[in-house]
Amino acid sequence: MLDALNNKLMYFSTALLIIGSILKSIPAVNLAISSWIEIPNAVLIVAIFVLGLIIDYIYRNAETLRRIDLVDNSFGTRLSEKKSKDYYTNDENDFGFKKIGINNFESAFFTYSILKESINKERFKSGIISFLFFIFAICGYEKILILILQLTIPFALISRLYKTEVLYCCSKSVCDNYRSIFDKAKELSETKFHAEIVKNLLVYESNLAWSCILLDDATYHSMNETLSAEWNNIKVDYDLT
């Protein structure tokens, strides 16, 4: 919800930037009028930055709880205060390394599938807004403070897009690795099998923690039923039940 609000504020800030630039280009318009837009927009950009920090803090805390719940669900421990319900759908498996691998495979599969569906929208949004801010900020503002504030938006968007791209590639790689691991599971020694799962788990979780990327909520809800059916087919194909 906060991430959606942050996006709306960013769109509104972009609209104010365009309106302010247009007003400044009209000779008949008093410069004070454009300043009335510059100052609220600067405040809005600061609000976007602060809200982003709050979202990041909440995300990190939620991810810490999710990782503890992953351990509980996979090994039958009771480390978390409150266990999630229906987050993982692999209760038919016995507790152990295989189950934590299957649970992590499920997470990576959903992450990859949702990012695959939503990443082009993220690329378009980041590209358009960053371009507008760069052009209008550099060409239309003489006040150095306003200029710096305006430029924080495109740099933040570019950074977010980069992290999204890395997480997208990582989750795809993790899914491919899990397919390979479970496909040749019978050929691996127990130690090697467990080591492959732990390695893959660490790659996925470290990239997820580093990126702090929230998946698009609307895309998740629209795809959840389809992805759940696909995941059930994967479990049958790779004997994960």
Contacts in CASP RR format, 6 or more apart in sequence:
PFRMAT RR
TARGET T0000
AUTHOR 0000-0000-0000
METHOD contacts of the structure
MODEL  1
MLDALNNKLMYFSTALLIIGSILKSIPAVNLAISSWIEIPNAVLIVAIFV
LGLIIDYIYRNAETLRRIDLVDNSFGTRLSEKKSKDYYTNDENDFGFKKI
GINNFESAFFTYSILKESINKERFKSGIISFLFFIFAICGYEKILILILQ
LTIPFALISRLYKTEVLYCCSKSVCDNYRSIFDKAKELSETKFHAEIVKN
LLVYESNLAWSCILLDDATYHSMNETLSAEWNNIKVDYDLT
2 51 0 8 1.000
2 52 0 8 1.000
2 54 0 8 1.000
2 55 0 8 1.000
2 58 0 8 1.000
3 55 0 8 1.000
3 214 0 8 1.000
3 217 0 8 1.000
4 217 0 8 1.000
5 51 0 8 1.000
6 48 0 8 1.000
6 51 0 8 1.000
6 52 0 8 1.000
6 55 0 8 1.000
7 125 0 8 1.000
9 44 0 8 1.000
9 47 0 8 1.000
9 48 0 8 1.000
9 51 0 8 1.000
10 48 0 8 1.000
10 129 0 8 1.000
10 153 0 8 1.000
11 129 0 8 1.000
12 44 0 8 1.000
13 41 0 8 1.000
13 44 0 8 1.000
13 45 0 8 1.000
13 48 0 8 1.000
13 153 0 8 1.000
14 129 0 8 1.000
14 132 0 8 1.000
14 133 0 8 1.000
14 153 0 8 1.000
16 37 0 8 1.000
16 40 0 8 1.000
16 41 0 8 1.000
16 44 0 8 1.000
17 41 0 8 1.000
17 132 0 8 1.000
17 133 0 8 1.000
17 136 0 8 1.000
17 137 0 8 1.000
17 150 0 8 1.000
18 132 0 8 1.000
18 136 0 8 1.000
19 37 0 8 1.000
20 34 0 8 1.000
20 37 0 8 1.000
20 38 0 8 1.000
20 41 0 8 1.000
21 136 0 8 1.000
21 139 0 8 1.000
21 140 0 8 1.000
23 29 0 8 1.000
23 33 0 8 1.000
23 34 0 8 1.000
23 37 0 8 1.000
24 31 0 8 1.000
24 34 0 8 1.000
24 140 0 8 1.000
38 141 0 8 1.000
38 143 0 8 1.000
38 146 0 8 1.000
41 150 0 8 1.000
42 145 0 8 1.000
42 146 0 8 1.000
42 149 0 8 1.000
45 149 0 8 1.000
45 150 0 8 1.000
45 152 0 8 1.000
45 153 0 8 1.000
46 149 0 8 1.000
48 153 0 8 1.000
49 152 0 8 1.000
49 156 0 8 1.000
55 214 0 8 1.000
56 212 0 8 1.000
59 212 0 8 1.000
59 214 0 8 1.000
60 209 0 8 1.000
60 212 0 8 1.000
63 208 0 8 1.000
63 209 0 8 1.000
65 80 0 8 1.000
66 84 0 8 1.000
66 87 0 8 1.000
67 205 0 8 1.000
68 79 0 8 1.000
68 80 0 8 1.000
69 80 0 8 1.000
69 83 0 8 1.000
69 84 0 8 1.000
69 87 0 8 1.000
70 88 0 8 1.000
70 100 0 8 1.000
70 103 0 8 1.000
70 104 0 8 1.000
70 107 0 8 1.000
71 77 0 8 1.000
71 79 0 8 1.000
71 100 0 8 1.000
72 78 0 8 1.000
72 79 0 8 1.000
72 80 0 8 1.000
72 83 0 8 1.000
73 83 0 8 1.000
73 84 0 8 1.000
73 87 0 8 1.000
73 88 0 8 1.000
73 99 0 8 1.000
73 103 0 8 1.000
74 95 0 8 1.000
74 96 0 8 1.000
74 97 0 8 1.000
74 99 0 8 1.000
74 100 0 8 1.000
74 101 0 8 1.000
74 103 0 8 1.000
75 95 0 8 1.000
75 96 0 8 1.000
75 99 0 8 1.000
75 100 0 8 1.000
76 95 0 8 1.000
88 103 0 8 1.000
88 106 0 8 1.000
89 106 0 8 1.000
89 228 0 8 1.000
89 231 0 8 1.000
89 232 0 8 1.000
90 99 0 8 1.000
90 102 0 8 1.000
90 103 0 8 1.000
90 106 0 8 1.000
90 235 0 8 1.000
90 240 0 8 1.000
92 241 0 8 1.000
93 99 0 8 1.000
93 102 0 8 1.000
93 240 0 8 1.000
93 241 0 8 1.000
97 193 0 8 1.000
97 194 0 8 1.000
97 197 0 8 1.000
97 198 0 8 1.000
98 193 0 8 1.000
98 197 0 8 1.000
100 197 0 8 1.000
100 201 0 8 1.000
101 178 0 8 1.000
101 197 0 8 1.000
101 200 0 8 1.000
101 201 0 8 1.000
102 235 0 8 1.000
102 240 0 8 1.000
104 174 0 8 1.000
104 178 0 8 1.000
104 197 0 8 1.000
104 200 0 8 1.000
104 201 0 8 1.000
104 204 0 8 1.000
104 205 0 8 1.000
105 174 0 8 1.000
105 175 0 8 1.000
105 178 0 8 1.000
105 182 0 8 1.000
105 234 0 8 1.000
105 240 0 8 1.000
106 231 0 8 1.000
107 204 0 8 1.000
108 171 0 8 1.000
108 174 0 8 1.000
108 175 0 8 1.000
108 178 0 8 1.000
108 204 0 8 1.000
109 171 0 8 1.000
109 175 0 8 1.000
109 227 0 8 1.000
109 230 0 8 1.000
109 231 0 8 1.000
109 234 0 8 1.000
110 220 0 8 1.000
110 227 0 8 1.000
110 231 0 8 1.000
111 167 0 8 1.000
111 171 0 8 1.000
111 208 0 8 1.000
111 215 0 8 1.000
112 168 0 8 1.000
112 171 0 8 1.000
112 172 0 8 1.000
112 174 0 8 1.000
112 175 0 8 1.000
113 223 0 8 1.000
113 227 0 8 1.000
113 230 0 8 1.000
114 215 0 8 1.000
114 216 0 8 1.000
114 219 0 8 1.000
114 220 0 8 1.000
114 223 0 8 1.000
114 227 0 8 1.000
115 164 0 8 1.000
115 167 0 8 1.000
115 168 0 8 1.000
115 171 0 8 1.000
115 215 0 8 1.000
116 168 0 8 1.000
116 172 0 8 1.000
117 219 0 8 1.000
117 223 0 8 1.000
118 215 0 8 1.000
118 216 0 8 1.000
118 219 0 8 1.000
119 164 0 8 1.000
119 165 0 8 1.000
119 168 0 8 1.000
121 216 0 8 1.000
122 160 0 8 1.000
122 161 0 8 1.000
122 164 0 8 1.000
122 216 0 8 1.000
123 161 0 8 1.000
125 157 0 8 1.000
126 157 0 8 1.000
126 158 0 8 1.000
126 160 0 8 1.000
126 161 0 8 1.000
127 157 0 8 1.000
127 161 0 8 1.000
129 153 0 8 1.000
129 154 0 8 1.000
129 157 0 8 1.000
130 153 0 8 1.000
130 154 0 8 1.000
130 157 0 8 1.000
130 158 0 8 1.000
131 154 0 8 1.000
133 150 0 8 1.000
133 151 0 8 1.000
133 153 0 8 1.000
133 154 0 8 1.000
134 151 0 8 1.000
134 154 0 8 1.000
136 150 0 8 1.000
137 146 0 8 1.000
137 147 0 8 1.000
137 150 0 8 1.000
137 151 0 8 1.000
138 147 0 8 1.000
138 151 0 8 1.000
141 147 0 8 1.000
141 150 0 8 1.000
160 213 0 8 1.000
163 210 0 8 1.000
163 211 0 8 1.000
163 212 0 8 1.000
163 213 0 8 1.000
164 211 0 8 1.000
164 213 0 8 1.000
166 207 0 8 1.000
166 211 0 8 1.000
167 207 0 8 1.000
167 208 0 8 1.000
167 211 0 8 1.000
167 213 0 8 1.000
170 203 0 8 1.000
170 204 0 8 1.000
170 207 0 8 1.000
171 204 0 8 1.000
171 207 0 8 1.000
173 203 0 8 1.000
174 200 0 8 1.000
174 203 0 8 1.000
174 204 0 8 1.000
177 196 0 8 1.000
177 200 0 8 1.000
177 203 0 8 1.000
178 200 0 8 1.000
179 238 0 8 1.000
181 188 0 8 1.000
181 193 0 8 1.000
181 196 0 8 1.000
181 197 0 8 1.000
181 200 0 8 1.000
182 238 0 8 1.000
182 239 0 8 1.000
182 240 0 8 1.000
183 238 0 8 1.000
185 193 0 8 1.000
188 196 0 8 1.000
234 240 0 8 1.000
235 241 0 8 1.000
END
